[in-house]
Amino acid sequence: MPNTLEPRWLSVNDAARLMSVSRTTINNYREKGLFPKPIEFGGRVAFLREEVLAFMAKFENARPEQDRIGEKRRTEMAAAA
């Protein structure tokens, strides 16, 4: 079940903040056809949060297995501290 405290739609600024990148990076992804398709209304664009999160997951899943193992260990160590 989605978190009802988080907005369903993200602006370009919101998407950039969520991904820790600039608006320019988001717009570059859009121009290349890599980013989720937005909905446009009133001269503004917005993206579904779930689609942006799925886009981010593609990058995470593309990382070498060794990186993911190291990240898991760091996360486990931080949780144990």
N, C-alpha and C positions, 0 to 999 in steps of 0.2 A: 504494500500500500504506500503510495507516495506521501512524502512529508507535506502536510497542508500548510506549514509555515513558510515553505519556500515557494516562490512564484512559479507557475507553470511555464510562463513565457519569459524569455530573456532578451533584453536589448543588446545591441552590439557591445556597449560598455559592460553590461552584466556578463555576457559570454566571455569577453576579454578578461575580466576580473576573475571569473571562475577558472579559466585556463591559465591565468598568470602570464598573459601575453598582451600585446598592444592591440588597439583597434586596427592599426595598419595590418597586423598579422592576420586578424580575422578577415579583413577585407581582401587581403591577398589570397587566403584560402577560398573565399567566395568567388573571386575572379577566376581562379583555376578550377572551379567546380568541385572542390574537395569538401567544402563545409556544407552542413545540412541546409536545405532550402528554407528560406525565411517566409513568413507571411508578411505581407505589406499592407498597412492600413494607415490612413491619415498621414501619408508621407513618412511613416516610420516603418522600420523592419523589426521583427521579433522572431526568435527561434524557440522551438520547444526544448525545454530543459533536458528531457530524456534523450533527444536526438544529439544534443551537444555532449552529454555524458557518454553516449555510445561512440561518438566521434573520438572523444578523449581515450576511451577504452581501447580503440584500435591501436593507438600509439603505445599504450601500456602493454598490450598483448604482442606487439611487434618487437619488444625489447628482448635481448638474449636471455635465456633461462638463468644464466649465472647472475645477471643483474637483479632479477626478480627474487632469487634465493637470498642474495645479500640484503635486499630491501626487507624481506620477510624477517631475517635475523635481526636487523636493526629495529624493526617494529616490535618484535618479541622482547628484545633487550630493553627498549624504552618502556614497554608495558610492565616489565618486571621491576623496573627501578622505582 
